[in-house]
Amino acid sequence: MRYFILFVRLFLFATLLSGCAIASSIIDSYKKVGVTESDRIGLLEEHVKEFHQGIYWNKPEYALKYTAPEGRQVVLNKIKAKKNSERIVSSEVSGVEFTNEAYDADVEVSVKFYKIPRYIVEERTEKERWHFSTPFGWKFISSKIYSPPDE
């Protein structure tokens, strides 16, 4: 009888723990859908970072996962044009402004790079436009360099 009670307690404890794991997974999935404004705000930095990793490694397939259809050609042209003439050292989000209940965002990105064959690191600021859609998440729309390097 004693072992039976111990078995029941262990079974109930294990069931409780697995229920917590399931609830945690459900909550995490809910946040990644971006239903609330704070969830959308939280997801932006992750998507911008992964987008810029694709640009950094000259991997259009990675960057295009985070690109809206209207921005695809911009990204492809950017990667193609810079492939043999410029290398990015680092990129970092330096500012974000959300509009339209955090469905749109203007993101300032500080990009450190060097031109080949000079190898002198320079810095520029790019302003990017991002849009959030519930089934797809944050997507890059366009960018503009507004503090170009001195040539």
PEFENCOR-V118602 format. One record per residue. N is the residue number from 1. RES is the residue in one small letter. PHI is phi in degrees with one decimal (none if undefined). PSI is psi as a letter, one per 20 degrees, with the letter a starting at -180 (none if undefined). Layout:
n->N res->RES phi->PHI psi->PSI
n->N res->RES phi->PHI psi->PSI
This chain:
n->1 res->m phi->none psi->g
n->2 res->r phi->-60.1 psi->g
n->3 res->y phi->-68.2 psi->h
n->4 res->f phi->-64.8 psi->g
n->5 res->i phi->-65.4 psi->g
n->6 res->l phi->-61.8 psi->g
n->7 res->f phi->-61.6 psi->g
n->8 res->v phi->-62.5 psi->g
n->9 res->r phi->-62.6 psi->g
n->10 res->l phi->-63.8 psi->h
n->11 res->f phi->-63.3 psi->g
n->12 res->l phi->-64.6 psi->g
n->13 res->f phi->-64.0 psi->g
n->14 res->a phi->-63.8 psi->g
n->15 res->t phi->-63.0 psi->g
n->16 res->l phi->-62.3 psi->g
n->17 res->l phi->-64.3 psi->g
n->18 res->s phi->-67.8 psi->h
n->19 res->g phi->-64.7 psi->h
n->20 res->c phi->-65.0 psi->g
n->21 res->a phi->-64.8 psi->g
n->22 res->i phi->-66.3 psi->g
n->23 res->a phi->-61.8 psi->g
n->24 res->s phi->-62.5 psi->g
n->25 res->s phi->-64.5 psi->h
n->26 res->i phi->-65.2 psi->g
n->27 res->i phi->-63.2 psi->g
n->28 res->d phi->-62.9 psi->g
n->29 res->s phi->-63.3 psi->h
n->30 res->y phi->-62.3 psi->g
n->31 res->k phi->-67.0 psi->h
n->32 res->k phi->-73.0 psi->i
n->33 res->v phi->-75.4 psi->h
n->34 res->g phi->79.4 psi->k
n->35 res->v phi->-67.3 psi->g
n->36 res->t phi->-97.9 psi->q
n->37 res->e phi->-60.1 psi->g
n->38 res->s phi->-66.9 psi->h
n->39 res->d phi->-65.6 psi->g
n->40 res->r phi->-63.6 psi->g
n->41 res->i phi->-61.7 psi->g
n->42 res->g phi->-66.5 psi->h
n->43 res->l phi->-77.7 psi->h
n->44 res->l phi->-58.8 psi->g
n->45 res->e phi->-59.6 psi->g
n->46 res->e phi->-62.1 psi->g
n->47 res->h phi->-69.9 psi->h
n->48 res->v phi->-63.0 psi->g
n->49 res->k phi->-61.1 psi->g
n->50 res->e phi->-68.4 psi->h
n->51 res->f phi->-59.9 psi->g
n->52 res->h phi->-71.1 psi->h
n->53 res->q phi->-64.1 psi->h
n->54 res->g phi->-63.9 psi->h
n->55 res->i phi->-66.4 psi->g
n->56 res->y phi->-56.6 psi->g
n->57 res->w phi->-89.1 psi->j
n->58 res->n phi->54.1 psi->l
n->59 res->k phi->-114.4 psi->n
n->60 res->p phi->-59.2 psi->h
n->61 res->e phi->-62.2 psi->h
n->62 res->y phi->-75.0 psi->g
n->63 res->a phi->-67.5 psi->h
n->64 res->l phi->-69.5 psi->i
n->65 res->k phi->-61.7 psi->h
n->66 res->y phi->-112.8 psi->k
n->67 res->t phi->-122.7 psi->p
n->68 res->a phi->-71.0 psi->q
n->69 res->p phi->-52.7 psi->h
n->70 res->e phi->-71.8 psi->i
n->71 res->g phi->-103.0 psi->i
n->72 res->r phi->-60.3 psi->g
n->73 res->q phi->-66.8 psi->h
n->74 res->v phi->-60.5 psi->g
n->75 res->v phi->-66.3 psi->g
n->76 res->l phi->-61.3 psi->g
n->77 res->n phi->-63.7 psi->g
n->78 res->k phi->-62.9 psi->g
n->79 res->i phi->-66.3 psi->g
n->80 res->k phi->-64.9 psi->g
n->81 res->a phi->-67.2 psi->h
n->82 res->k phi->-96.5 psi->i
n->83 res->k phi->-52.7 psi->g
n->84 res->n phi->-107.9 psi->j
n->85 res->s phi->-119.9 psi->i
n->86 res->e phi->-148.7 psi->q
n->87 res->r phi->-125.1 psi->p
n->88 res->i phi->-86.7 psi->p
n->89 res->v phi->-89.1 psi->g
n->90 res->s phi->-159.8 psi->q
n->91 res->s phi->-140.6 psi->q
n->92 res->e phi->-144.8 psi->p
n->93 res->v phi->-70.0 psi->p
n->94 res->s phi->-108.7 psi->i
n->95 res->g phi->-174.8 psi->q
n->96 res->v phi->-139.3 psi->p
n->97 res->e phi->-127.6 psi->o
n->98 res->f phi->-93.3 psi->q
n->99 res->t phi->-136.3 psi->r
n->100 res->n phi->55.1 psi->l
n->101 res->e phi->55.9 psi->k
n->102 res->a phi->65.7 psi->k
n->103 res->y phi->-95.0 psi->i
n->104 res->d phi->-129.1 psi->q
n->105 res->a phi->-147.3 psi->p
n->106 res->d phi->-103.4 psi->p
n->107 res->v phi->-115.2 psi->p
n->108 res->e phi->-94.1 psi->p
n->109 res->v phi->-122.4 psi->p
n->110 res->s phi->-91.3 psi->o
n->111 res->v phi->-114.9 psi->p
n->112 res->k phi->-102.2 psi->p
n->113 res->f phi->-152.5 psi->r
n->114 res->y phi->-138.7 psi->q
n->115 res->k phi->-90.9 psi->q
n->116 res->i phi->-88.5 psi->p
n->117 res->p phi->-102.8 psi->k
n->118 res->r phi->-73.7 psi->g
n->119 res->y phi->62.0 psi->k
n->120 res->i phi->-108.1 psi->p
n->121 res->v phi->-72.2 psi->p
n->122 res->e phi->-122.8 psi->r
n->123 res->e phi->-134.4 psi->q
n->124 res->r phi->-138.6 psi->r
n->125 res->t phi->-114.6 psi->p
n->126 res->e phi->-115.1 psi->p
n->127 res->k phi->-107.0 psi->p
n->128 res->e phi->-112.6 psi->q
n->129 res->r phi->-109.2 psi->p
n->130 res->w phi->-123.9 psi->q
n->131 res->h phi->-133.7 psi->q
n->132 res->f phi->-105.3 psi->p
n->133 res->s phi->-126.4 psi->p
n->134 res->t phi->-55.8 psi->g
n->135 res->p phi->-75.5 psi->h
n->136 res->f phi->-112.6 psi->i
n->137 res->g phi->83.6 psi->b
n->138 res->w phi->-76.2 psi->p
n->139 res->k phi->-132.6 psi->p
n->140 res->f phi->-68.7 psi->p
n->141 res->i phi->-113.1 psi->g
n->142 res->s phi->-159.0 psi->r
n->143 res->s phi->-145.9 psi->q
n->144 res->k phi->-144.0 psi->p
n->145 res->i phi->-85.9 psi->o
n->146 res->y phi->-118.1 psi->j
n->147 res->s phi->-138.0 psi->m
n->148 res->p phi->-67.1 psi->q
n->149 res->p phi->-70.3 psi->q
n->150 res->d phi->-73.6 psi->p
n->151 res->e phi->-93.5 psi->none
